[in-house]
Amino acid sequence: MEYQIGVDVGGTFTDAVLRGPHGEVSVAKCLSTPDDPLTGIMLSISQLLTDATPSLVTRVVHATTLATNAVLERTGARVAFVTTRGFRSVIPLGRYARVEEDRYDLRFTPPLPPVAAEDCFEVDERVAADGSVLVPLRLESVRQAAREIAARGITSVAVCLLHSYAAPAHERQVAAVLREHVPDVVVSSEVWPELREYERATTTIMSAYVGPLMSSYLSRLREGLASLGITAPVHVMESGGGVMSAAQAARRAVATIESGPAAGVLAAALTGHPEVISFDMGGTTAKTCVIRDGRPEITHEFHVGGKGSFGGRRAGTGVPVKTPAIDLAEVGAGGGSIAWVDTAGALRVGPRSAGSSPGPACYGVGGSAPTVTDANLVLGYLSPGSFTAFPLSAELAEKALDRVAGPLGVSREAAAHAVHEIVCAAMGSAVHVVTVQRGIDPRGFVMVAFGGAGPMHAARVAERFGIGTVVVPALCGVASAAGLLAGELSTERVLSAPSAPDPAAVFDSLEAAAREDLAIAPGSTGVRVERSVDVRFRGQAHELTVPWGPSVAGAFFAKYRQVYGIAQEGEIELVSFRLRLSVASAKGPARRFAREPSASAGTRTAYFPERGGHVEVPVLARAALTRVEGPAVVEDPESTIVVPPGWSAALAPDGAVVLTRTLREEDQA
């Protein structure tokens, strides 16, 4: 009789899922508490404990946006940066690409660097790229830097010495001296020992920046769980889709920056479709990811906090972080995204969000700005009773939409539909980033839609790309929380060693370190080890990651052609070695407790321009669905599925609703 709990904190809602010993699942959903996320977490878990004895809970898995928010809101610890003599200006100079509206700003001001220039320090030492010592470390220079850092009241230090991935001894000596004066010291050779000094430095700085915050947060989380009678281990979702212990998350906090979005992608992968575009739309953001052969795409470098980066790959936007992360595109488009009219008289939606406080106007908790949720309520896609937690106010939603309908000179319904269309276009841009911009034809993929708002918009987004099948899984409204329980306990290690004479020895050392991370003894069962290498043509500057094996060269040539569209062969070199160690988790089928709403069918008026505006459409509970032709609405305990004209919906054996694109109405004519 063992139970597991998954908790996902979003910008609007905190979702919790309790999984029982036979796969049965119960759900709790409450408004997030941005001032203190733990308040919402404890409330949602307390609701779940009516179905389980706290002492029987054996695992709590948590996805958190704490690290991301700390970077975006600049609320992390003040950090000092220590580096090799002559390189202190690397961080203050930084990199920034002028994108979006910044391109036209004649008074453009670059963003502030992650560490102020006056908090960057140098020590006397120098190591060559092959690991040989060019300048011995002078400890007195370290002591002098340590004394000045302590005098400034700085309590967190990031150490990144030149080429320390090749020879970490100097960094370790520097850290030992600094720890005599400062409590928190993070060194690059322990966080991510990979070449490229700027990216390694920013990754180390970000870990030092959010580490103290994460450590305090997880300590308070354990105390809160203990007050509820739960003493089970706490695991945290990492950016790459695995989970790590709370202790490891505190040590390597940078690995949790994309913690929240990763869990939803795991849930999409578990639907069993090999080629998937995951589409996660919550209250604040929408996120998409490509899943191929049942596995999400992984990137080993992403940028956080930049403009126009869609979560990612555009160099020069935000702060680069070198750690494995599910390759997501993210836009500020969610149910709480605020609609507004700009100075040119154009309707805009997002990226500002009403969040959970004050929330959309229809929540009736103080919000007055029109949001996507208000528009969907006016259009009839939502009903006042759609949320089990509290009723929605149609009157407040209508009043809010009038605030944009008036300036635009259109009807309330036309304004609401425009909001719906604009937010679908914004989310379509994210799908475009992870597919078309990367040479992937999305038409052969299945879109898996989840999140509180995703199923309302999925079909409209899918048809923009010629995608003919949309799958809305069971538990779609809390899919990220449910996906947490599928995450495997894992860790990843990397080492740049371009001249390594014995790759097998490098992998052995990485595996030993990974087993120490997870406290796994040699010979333990249920352990999976994945090895990969970063490869490049000799003389080129950048690498591609391919699986390690006897056909590394062939795999690299194939990957090069896929990425760059050029068939090329030649002499290659191995640059970095990567090892991921995972411990399998139980992945039995999940089934809900019998708490479905009444399965009786009904109708309501909803707005579909293909049918001339408002029409009466059937409304069915998921449990009552067999097959229905659009337009129709299918309601779920935590979400609502809109089936537009030209689509049909059917219930699959696993409880998923499958939307299928039929002939377009103009084709039928």
N, C-alpha and C positions, 0 to 999 in steps of 0.2 A: 504494500500500500504506500507507494511513493508518489509525490506530486512535484511538479515543476512550475515555476512562474516566469513568464516573460513580461517585461515592462518597457514600453516605448514612450518617451516623452516627446511630443510634438509641439509645434508653435501654438496650436489651438487646443488639442486634446491630449490627455494622457491615457494610453490604452494599456490594459493589463489582461493577460490570458493565463488561466490555470489549467494545466494538463494533468489528468488523472492517470492512475496506473493502467487503465484499459484504453487510453486514448481519448477519453471523454474530455470535453473542453467547456469551460465557462468563461465569460467575458465581463470585464468592467471597463467603463469609459466615463471619464469626467474631464471637466475643463482644466487645462494646465494652469499652474500657478507660477508665472514667470518670476515673481519676486523670490520664491523659494520652491524649486521644482519638487523637493522632497515632500512638500505638503500634499501635492496632487498624487505622488507615488504612494504615499501611505494611505491616502483615502481610497484609491483604486484597489490596492492590495487588501485593505480591510474589508471591502465589499466581497472580494473573492473568498475570504476565509470563512464565509458562511458555508462553503462547500468542501472545506478541508480543515483538518487539524493542523495548526502551525508546525507542530513538531514533526509532521510527516512530510513537510516540504524539504526536498533534498537538493534543490538547485534554484537559484534566482539569476536570471539572465537579463541584463539591462542594456538598452541602447540609449545613448544620451547625446544631446547637442551641446553639452557643457563646453567642450573644447572649442567647437566651432563658434559658439556665441562669444566666448572669451576673446577669440581672435578678431571677430567682426566688430565687437563692441569695445575692444581694447581694454578689457577688464582683468587681464592676467597680471601676474606678478611683474614688478620691475626687474629687469634682467640686465646683468653686466655681461659683456662679451669679451673673452680673452682669446687672443690669437698670436700668431708668430710676428715678431718684429717686422714692421714694414707693411702689414696687411690690415691694420685697424680700420682703414677707410672703406673696406670692401662692403660692409653692411650699410654705413651711412650713404654711400654712393648708390648702391642698389641697382635695380633695373625697373624700368616702367615703360610700357607700351601705351601710347596715347590712343585709346579706342573710344568707340561710341561718341558721345557729345564732346569728349575731351579733345578730339581732333580739331575742333573749331574754336577752342577757347584761347583767345589771345592772351589771357591772364592766367594761364594754366599753372597750377601749383602742384608739384608732385606730392604723393602721399608721404606721411611721416614714415621713416624707417622703423623696423621692429625694435631696434635698440638705438637710443639717442647717441650721437657722436661722442658726447662727453662720458658715456658709460662703456666705451670700447677701450680695451687695454691691450698692451703688447708685452710679450715676454721674450727674452733673448734665447733663441734656439732656431734651428733650421734642419729639416729632414728632406732628403731627396726623394724623387718619385719611386726609386727602387728600395727605399727604406734605409739607405745609408745616412749616417749623421754628418751633416756639413758644419753645423755650429752646435756645440754641446749646450745643454740646458743650463742656464745660470739661475740657480734657485733664489738668489737674492732678488732678482727681477720679479719672480713670482710672489715672494713675500711682500715686496713693495706694492704690487698690484692688489694683493689680498688686503693689505692694511687700508688702502685707499677705498676699495670696494666696501669694506666693513664700515669705514668712517662715513660713507654716504648713506648708510642704512639699507643697502641692497642685500637681499637675502637669497637670491637665486642667480646662479652663474652658469653660462654656457661656454664650454671650452672647445675650440676647434682650431687645432694647429695644422700647419701645412703638411699634407701627405701623411697624416696620422693613421690612415687606414693601412698604410704599408708598414708602419712602425709605431705602435701605440704607447711605447714606454714613456715618452716625454709627457703625453697627455695624462697618463696615470700619476706621474710624479707631480704635475701641476695640480691635479685634482686633490691629491693628498694634502698639499700645502693649503689650498683654498678651503678645504673642509675644516681646517683648524680655526677659520675665521667666519665662514659662511655655512649655514645649514644645508642648503640645496645646491649641489653641483652636478651638472650634466655634461658628459664628455662625448664627442662625436664618435669616437672609436667604439663606444658601447651602444649608442643610439642607432647609428647607421653608417658603418665603416665603408663608404663608397666614394670613388673619386668624384671630382668637381667640387671645388672648395666652396663656392657660393651656395650651392644647393645644400651641401652637407652642413654648412654653417647655419643657414636659415632653418633647416630641420632640427638641429640641436637647440637653436634659440627657441623655436616654438615648443619644444618639449620642456625646456626650462620655464617658458612663459606660462604654460597651462598646468605643469606638473603639480605645483603646490596647491592650486585650486582643485585639481582632480583628486589629489590625496585627501584633502579635507572633506570634499564632497562624498567620497566613497566611505570614509570613516563615519561620517554622519549617517550615511545610508545604512551601514551595518548596525549602527546603534538604533536607528529607527526600526529596522526589521527585528532586532532583538527585543524591542519593546512590544512587538506584536507576537513574540514567541517563536520567531523564525531564526534559527541559528545556522541555516544551510550556507554553503559557500556562495559568494557573489561573483558572477562572471560578467564581463563587459564585452559588448560587440566591438570588434576592431574594424578598421576601414576596409580590410580585405575580405571580409565575410566570415572570418572565424570568430571565436570568442577567446578571451584571455582572463586570467584570474584578476581579481581586484588589485592585488599587490603588484602584478605585472603592469596593469593599466596605470597605476600611479607612477611606476618607474619609467614607462614608455608612453606617456600620455599623448604624444604626437600621433600614435597609431590609432587614436580614437576620434580624430577630427572628423572623419566621415562615418562615424559609428551609426548614427540614426538611419540614414538612407540605405545602408548595406543590408539590414535585416529584411526589408521589403523585397529586395532583389532575390534573396534566398527563398522567400515564399513563392515568388514567381517561378523560380527554377524548379520548385517541388511540384509544379502542376504536371510535369512529365512531358511537356512539349519540347523538342530539341532546339528549335529556332524560335526565340521569343524576344519581343520588345516589351520590357516591363514598364508599366505606366502607373506611377504612384502620385496621386494628387490628394494632398491633405488640406489643412486649413490655411497654411502659409505658403507652401512651395509645391511645385510639381517636379518629379524626378523621373528620368528615363534611363534605361540601360539595355544593351544588347546582350542576349544570352545565346551562345552558340554551342551545339552539342551538349546542351544541358548545363553549361558552365558560364557564369558571367565573365565578361571581359575585365581584365585586371590591368591597371596602369601602375607603374612604379614611380611616377612623379605627377603631382597635380598642384594646382595653385589655389590658395584659399584667400578670399576677401577681395578679389579683383573684379573690375567691371567687364561685363560682356564675355566672361570666360566660360559661362555655363558649367561651372564646377570644375573646370579644368585644364585643358591642354594649351591654352593660348599663353605662350611665354611672355613674361613682362607684365602680367596682370596678377595682382595679389602677391602673396608670399609663396615661393616654391617649397614644397614639402616632398622629400624623397622617402616614401614609405608605401607599401602595397595598398592599393585602394581599388574598390570596384569602380570601373570607369563610367561615371555617371555624368549626365547633363542635367543641370538644375536651373529652374527659372522661378522668379518670384510670382507665381500664379497659383493661388489656392482658393479655397472657399471663402477665406477671409480677405482676399485681395480687394482693395478699395477702388471703386470706379470714380473718375474725376474728369472734369473738362479743363484742358489746358488753356493757356492764354490765346492760342490760335483758334480756339473753339472746337478742337478735336477731342473725342472721347478717348480716355486712357484707362487702362485697368492694371493696377499694381505698379511697381513691386511693393508699395506700402501695404501693410496688412493690418486688419483690426485685431488679429490674434485672438486670444481668449479674454483679454481685458482691454477695451470694453466689448470686443466681439462684434459680429454683424448686428445690424439694427434689429433683425427679427429675433435675436436671442432675448431681447428685453432686459439686458443687464447694463444698459448705459450707452451702447453704441448708437450712432445716428448716421454715420457715413454709409452710402450704398456699397454693398459688396457683392461678390459672385453668388454667395448663398442667398442673399436677398433677391437677386435677379432670378435665380432658379425657383424660388418660392413664388414669385410673381408669375413666372411662366407656367406654373403648375407641375413642374418636375418634382418638387418637394411638396409635401402636405404639412399642415400645422402639427400633425402627430408623427412626423417622420423620425424625430429624435426621441428615443426612449427616456433620455435623461430629463428633458424638459420640453414643453410645447413651444412651437415657433409662432410668432405673431405676424400674420399676413398684413395687418394694418400698418405695423411699423415698417415692414419691408416696402409696402407701396409708398409710404411717405418718404422713405429714403430714396427710392428710385425716381420720385418726382424731382429730386434735387438735381439730377442730371438730365431728365427728360425735358424740363423747362428750358434750360439754356440751349439744348439742342433743337428745340422746337418740334419734338416728336411725341408720340403717345408713350405712356408708361410701358406698355408691352413691347413697343419697338425699341425703347431704350434698354429694357431688360434683355431682349434678344441680342442686341448689339453687344452688351456686356458679355453674354454667353459666347458669342462668336469671337470676340477679341481675345478672350482668355483661351479659347480653343486654339486660336492662331499662335498665341504665345507659347503654348505647350507644344504645338506642332513644330515650332522652331527648335525646341529641345530634341525632339525625335529626329529632326533633320540633322542636327549636330552629330548624333551617335550613329547615324546610318548613311545618308547621302553624302555628307561631307567626308566620310571615311570610306567611300567607295562601296558601300553596302546597299543593295537593292532591298528596301523594306517589304516589297510586295509578297515575298514568299514567307514572311514571318507571321506568327500569331502574336497579337497584342494581349498581354495579361494585365488587366486593370484592377486596381485596388486603391485603398485609402478611402476616407470618408466621402470625397467628392469625385474620385476617379471614374467610377462606373456611370456617373451622369454625363460625362463628357467623352468617354472613350470612343464610342462609335463615331462621333463627329471628328475626332482627331484621326482615327484610323482611316476614314474614307478620304482624307486629304492625301494619303500616301498609297491608296489602292490596296490597303490591307483588308482582307475579306473576312477575317475571323477575330473576334474578341472574346476572351475567356475571363469571366469574373468569378474567381474562386470562392469557395465557402470561407466564411470569416473574413471577407474582403475588407470590411471596415476596420479591422484590427490586424491586417495581414502582417504588418511589420512586427507587432508583438508576438504573433504566432510564429513568424519566421525565426525569431530569436531562439526558439527551442530546437530548431533544426541546425543551429550553428555548431560546428565542431570546435572543441578546445584545440587551439593551434598557436603556433608561433612561426615567425619567419626570420631567417638569418641571412646576411649578405656579406660578402667580402670582395673588394676590388683587389685582384692580384694578376695583373696583365702578364707577368713573367713567371707565373707559378709553374715549376717543372713537373709537379705531380698533382693534377686536379683531384684525384681520388683522396689524397691526403687533406686537401682543402675541404672537400665535402665531409670527410670524417670529422674534422674539427668543428665544422658548422653543425653537424648533427649532434655532437657531444654537447655543444652550447645550447642547442634547441631542447635537448632532453633535460638539461639542467633547468631551463626556463620553466618547463612543465612538470618537473620532478618525476620524470619517467625513467624507470630502470631499463637497462638493456634487456632485450628478450621479452618485453611486455607485449601483450597481444592487443589487437585493435588499433595499432599505430600505422599510419601511412606517411611515407616520406616521399616528397616530390623534389626533384633536382632540376635546376635550369641554369642556363648561362647567358650572359650578355655577350653578343658576338658582333663584330664589325669587320668590314674590309680593312686590311692593313693600309694605313695612311688616312682613313676617314676618322671623323671626330665623334660620331654618335653610334649607338648600338641598338640592336633588337634582341629581345629575350626569346629564347627557344628552349624546348626541353632538352635535357642532357641525355646523350645516348650515342651509339655508334654512328648515327647519321646526322650529327650536328651541322655539318656543312650543307647537306641537302636541305635540312629544315630551315637553315638561315637563308639559303637562296630562294626557297619558296616564300618565306615570310617577307623577304626584301621585295619580291615581285608583287606580293599582295599589298604591301604598304605603299610602295612608290610607283607601281605600274611598270617597272623596268626589269627585264630578265637579264641578270648579270651574274657572272661567276668570277672568282679570283681568289687570291690568298686572303685568309681570314685570321683573326686573332681573338682569343678569349679575353674578356676584360674583367667581368665580375661573375662570381659564383653565388647562386641563390639556393637556399634549401628551406622548404616548408614542411613542418612536422605537424601532423594532425592526429587527434584521438577521436575515433568515430563516436557519434552520439546516437541514441535510440531514435528511430524515425518511423514509428508506427503510424497508422492512419489516425487522424483526429476526427472525433465526432462530437457534436454539441450536446449539452444537456437539453432536455426537452423544454425549451423556453420560447419556441417560435410563436409569433403572434398568430391570431386567427387566420386560417387559410381561406376564408371566404373572399370571393372576387367582388370587385366593385368598379366604379368608373369615376373619373373626374375630368375637368376641363384642363387641357394643356395646350401650349402654343407651339405649333409646327408650321413654319411658313410654306412648306410644300403643300400643305392642305388648306392654305388660305388664312391661317391664323389659329384661333382657338377652336379645338375640336374635342368631343368626348372620346376619351381613350380608356381601355381596360386597365385596371390596376390589380395586380396579383401579388400575393406573398410568394417568396421563393419556393416555399414548401408546396404551394398549390400549382406551380407552373409545370406544364408538360411541354407545350409549344404555343407561341403566340406570334402573330405578325405585327410589325410596327405600323403605326405608332402605338406604343404601350409603355407602361411603367411597371417595373418589378421591384417590390419593396423588401428590404432586408432589415434585420434588427439594428445594424450599424451603418447601413448605406442604402442608396437608391439607384436602381439601374434604369436608364432611359433607353428605350428601343425606338430609334427614329423611323420614319417611313423609309422603305427600302431595305429594312433589316428584319430578321426574325430572331427569336430567342427560344432556347430549349434548355431543359434541365438535364445535366449529365449525371451518370450514376454516382460520381463522387461529390455531388452537391453543387458543382460549379454551374453557372449559367453561361451558355455558349451563344454568343450573338453572331449571326451569319449574314453577310451582305448578299442580298438578292438583287434582281435587276433594278436598275435605277428607274424611277417613275417615268422619266422622259424616254427611256428605252422601251418601257412597257407600252407607251403610247405609240 
